[in-house]
């Protein structure tokens, strides 16, 4: 039960940070998304994001900041085995399923719903 509470608190804190960036700093949603992804990548590169995931579970692995962590994790893993080429291929190795799912579901949604405009 305690794990659920920490997942809620950590995931909520990440979302609150994103919302404050929108409301207080008046950043666009694109700027907030990029900032959270880069922050997750930096924390992942420093080795600080994995302990956060172990502590908060889905509260840290579901938000967009986890995508940045996944990119760095894949790049570092492949860089050890394949060198500089592994950095480029490793980025897509771990994240390709998520990227593909986002494209497919966005396409399906565009067929079902009419955009405003």
C-alpha positions in Angstrom: 0.0 0.0 0.0 2.9 2.4 0.8 4.2 1.9 -2.7 0.9 3.2 -4.2 1.1 6.3 -2.0 4.7 7.1 -3.1 3.8 6.5 -6.7 1.0 9.0 -6.4 3.1 11.5 -4.6 6.1 11.3 -7.0 4.0 11.2 -10.1 1.8 14.0 -8.8 4.9 16.1 -8.0 6.2 15.7 -11.6 2.8 16.7 -12.9 2.7 19.7 -10.6 6.1 20.8 -11.8 4.9 20.6 -15.4 1.7 22.5 -14.6 3.7 25.2 -12.7 5.9 25.6 -15.8 2.8 26.2 -17.9 1.0 28.6 -15.5 3.8 30.5 -13.8 6.6 30.5 -16.4 4.0 30.7 -19.3 5.9 28.1 -21.3 4.2 26.3 -24.1 3.2 22.6 -23.8 6.1 21.8 -26.2 8.6 23.6 -24.0 7.3 21.8 -20.9 7.5 18.4 -22.6 11.0 19.0 -23.9 12.1 20.3 -20.5 10.8 17.2 -18.7 12.3 14.8 -21.2 15.7 16.5 -21.0 15.5 16.6 -17.2 14.7 12.8 -17.2 17.6 12.2 -19.6 20.0 14.2 -17.4 18.9 12.5 -14.2 19.2 9.1 -16.0 22.7 9.9 -17.2 23.7 10.8 -13.7 22.2 7.5 -12.4 19.5 9.2 -10.3 16.4 8.3 -12.2 16.6 4.5 -11.8 16.5 4.8 -7.9 13.5 7.1 -8.3 11.7 4.4 -10.3 12.6 1.7 -7.8 11.3 4.0 -5.0 8.1 5.3 -6.7 7.3 2.6 -9.4 4.8 3.9 -11.9 4.9 7.3 -10.3 8.3 7.8 -11.9 8.1 5.4 -14.9 4.9 6.7 -16.5 5.5 10.5 -16.8 7.3 11.9 -19.8 10.5 12.4 -17.9 10.9 8.6 -17.9 11.1 8.8 -21.7 14.3 10.8 -21.4 15.7 8.3 -18.9 14.9 5.5 -21.3 16.7 7.2 -24.2 19.8 7.7 -22.2 19.7 4.2 -20.7 19.5 2.6 -24.2 22.3 4.9 -25.6 24.6 4.1 -22.7 23.9 0.3 -22.9 24.6 0.1 -26.6 27.6 2.5 -26.4 29.3 0.0 -24.1 28.9 -2.8 -26.7 29.1 -1.0 -30.0 30.9 2.3 -29.4 29.7 5.5 -30.9 27.3 3.8 -33.3 25.7 2.2 -30.4 24.7 5.6 -29.0 22.6 6.2 -32.0 21.1 2.8 -32.3 20.6 2.4 -28.6 18.3 5.4 -28.4 15.7 3.6 -30.5 16.3 0.1 -29.2 14.4 0.7 -25.9 12.0 3.4 -27.0 10.9 2.1 -30.4 7.8 0.3 -29.1 6.6 3.4 -27.3 7.3 5.6 -30.3 5.5 3.2 -32.7 2.5 2.9 -30.4 2.2 6.7 -30.2 2.3 7.0 -34.0 -0.3 4.2 -34.5 -2.7 5.4 -31.8 -2.4 9.0 -33.0 -3.3 7.9 -36.5 -6.3 5.9 -35.3 -7.5 8.8 -33.2 -7.2 11.1 -36.2 -9.5 8.8 -38.2 -12.1 8.7 -35.4 -12.2 12.3 -34.2 -12.5 15.5 -36.1 -9.9 18.2 -35.3 -11.1 21.7 -34.4 -10.2 24.4 -36.8 
